[in-house]
Amino acid sequence: MVNSIQQESVNSNFYSKVKTQKTSADEFQATINEIKKEESAKSTDSKFENLDLDLSKTMSNFITYAQNKSYEDGLKKIEEDQLNKLFKTIDENTKNR
């Protein structure tokens, strides 16, 4: 009999904890939904428009920069190859003497 009373006590404690956790989870979800609604209301209320921002001009400037950078890198590579060939030729001539 004492065991059954203790078991009922343990069961009631367990179910009360589960109910509390379920309630707190529901409250947490409600809080999250409320925050999301506030954020969406703020984002629709803001009227941020920058008419001075011209992305096509920025894009063309970047394309020009990238092309020039690629060309300069190509010239550096050619120069490096020519110098390596020159040093290789000098080393071969030095060995032959």
C-alpha positions in Angstrom: 0.0 0.0 0.0 2.8 2.4 0.9 4.5 1.5 -2.4 1.4 2.3 -4.4 1.0 5.7 -2.7 4.7 6.4 -3.4 4.2 5.3 -7.1 1.2 7.6 -7.5 3.2 10.4 -6.0 6.1 9.8 -8.4 3.6 9.5 -11.4 1.9 12.8 -10.4 5.2 14.5 -10.1 6.3 13.2 -13.5 3.0 14.3 -15.2 3.1 17.7 -13.5 6.7 18.2 -14.8 5.7 17.1 -18.3 2.7 19.5 -18.2 4.9 22.3 -17.0 7.5 21.7 -19.7 4.7 21.5 -22.4 3.3 24.8 -21.1 6.7 26.5 -21.1 7.4 25.2 -24.6 4.1 26.7 -25.8 4.9 30.0 -24.1 8.4 29.9 -25.7 6.9 29.3 -29.1 4.4 32.1 -28.6 7.2 34.5 -27.6 9.1 33.5 -30.7 6.1 34.1 -32.9 5.5 37.5 -31.3 9.1 38.5 -31.9 8.9 37.4 -35.6 5.7 39.5 -36.0 7.4 42.5 -34.5 10.4 42.1 -36.8 8.3 41.7 -39.9 6.3 44.8 -38.9 9.5 46.8 -38.5 10.9 45.6 -41.8 7.7 46.6 -43.7 7.5 50.0 -41.9 11.1 51.0 -42.8 11.2 52.9 -46.1 14.9 52.5 -46.9 15.5 53.5 -50.4 18.8 54.8 -51.7 18.3 56.2 -55.2 21.9 57.3 -55.4 23.2 53.8 -55.4 24.0 52.7 -59.0 25.1 49.1 -59.1 25.7 49.1 -62.9 28.4 51.7 -62.5 30.0 49.7 -59.7 29.8 46.5 -61.7 31.5 48.1 -64.7 34.2 49.5 -62.5 34.8 46.1 -61.0 34.9 44.5 -64.5 37.5 47.0 -65.7 39.6 46.5 -62.5 39.4 42.7 -63.0 40.4 42.9 -66.6 43.4 45.1 -65.8 44.4 42.9 -62.9 44.3 39.9 -65.1 46.3 41.6 -67.8 49.0 42.8 -65.3 49.2 39.2 -63.8 49.7 37.9 -67.3 52.5 40.3 -68.0 54.1 39.4 -64.7 53.9 35.7 -65.6 55.4 36.3 -69.0 58.2 38.4 -67.5 58.9 35.7 -64.9 59.0 33.0 -67.6 61.4 35.1 -69.7 63.7 35.7 -66.7 63.7 32.0 -65.9 64.7 31.2 -69.5 67.4 33.8 -69.4 68.9 32.4 -66.1 68.6 28.9 -67.5 70.5 29.9 -70.6 73.2 31.7 -68.5 73.6 28.6 -66.3 74.0 26.3 -69.3 76.6 28.6 -70.8 78.4 28.8 -67.5 78.5 25.0 -67.2 79.9 24.6 -70.8 82.9 26.8 -70.2 
